[in-house]
Amino acid sequence: MKTIATRTTLLADHFYASLDARLQGMNDGPPVIRLDVGSPDLPPPTSILQALNDSAANPNHHGYQPIKGELALRQAWAGLYKRLHDVTLNPDTEIVTLLGSKEGIFHLSLAVLEAGDVALVPDPAYMTYARGAQFAGAQPVALPLRCENGYLPELDSIPAELLDHTRLLWLNYPNNPTSAVASLDFYQHAVDFARKNSLLVIADSAYTQITFDSFRAPSILEIPGAQEVAIEFNTLSKSHNMAGWRMAVAVGNPQVIKSLGAVQANASSGAFKPVVDAAITALNGDQAWLAERNATYAARRDLLAKRFTALGWEFDLPRGALYFWLRLPFGGITSVDFTNRLLETAHVSLTPGTVFTRSTSASRR
Ligand SMILES: Cc1ncc(COP(=O)(O)O)c(C=O)c1O
């Protein structure tokens, strides 16, 4: 009997799922310092926790919730875009809430790609962009991010015959894993490029509220008319220290938001009402704590930078996101072997760079 769909073989080796299992097996040994995943270690402020508790105490708050997300929640996300980016969003047509952006990122490919389409995926990148495309029967094609270009893709050097088959272009700034940032000029170029080549550009903005040294991360939707060709993912996971809460959003082009909502309506139901209420508090409440939290991250960044410099390791000082993209300073060992050895001998867990590179093909087959 054939019980397993072939497409699931594409998903067999999810790095963090395997790592979780491996770390569980190390539970009896010395504690492991986890620097491998961008899961904030600080809690959200008490006002958000209080909103969760108060709402959970209401006996009427335990049933199913609107799949598209409560209007007040969509309005709160619209408020964030107005406040941070001076972007006006229609909460009815241009916003859909998600159970974490990972879910939406994966489902987006099912919503917009046909079998055989190409999705341009940065290399390195967060792995779900490519996995979603593969699962939809489409082909993720690597768009190299090079250090000498500030880890921005060279859009103008993409071959025309590849663009003929391309439906999607993924972008993510501040970037995981390089921590590179993008300017409004770059986003203008990306929007022009998407218009010229009739493709959808997706900006994954998971880290726009984690920035340092007075840098402000723009939204692609700040570009006039961007909604015609772009959507953006955003999440409270990193911005508000709420990674476990699974609360995120997709905003922008109404047609795409509608089809993503249709996929989602069949795959999941709305978030737990207390989480919704706490998210509304997180989005509408006092935001001053974010600057303090970012100052904490900046101090940690500076400490690491000092140590890496002393060791002679090369890196770009991050202006956003949570990561150092480090070049191994010596040859003869792969990043996988290095991180394995570090875990076994020093009980420090890092992610090898190859995790961010291996799920795309270098060119169209
Ligand atoms: C670039 C990027 N996008 C999306 C996500 C997923 O975030 P969420 O917790 O909203 O699913 C992550 C998580 O690490 C990420 O690094």
The ligand as an ORCA input file, in Angstrom:
! r2SCAN-3c Opt
* xyz 0 1
  C      12.619     35.698      7.712
  C      11.592     35.025      8.533
  N      10.333     35.009      8.102
  C       9.364     34.392      8.809
  C       9.644     33.753      9.985
  C       8.532     33.035     10.696
  O       8.008     33.803     11.715
  P       6.641     33.391     12.413
  O       6.995     33.145     13.834
  O       5.736     34.572     12.227
  O       6.102     32.182     11.752
  C      10.951     33.723     10.461
  C      11.281     32.998     11.703
  O      12.402     32.805     12.066
  C      11.947     34.388      9.717
  O      13.224     34.391     10.113
*
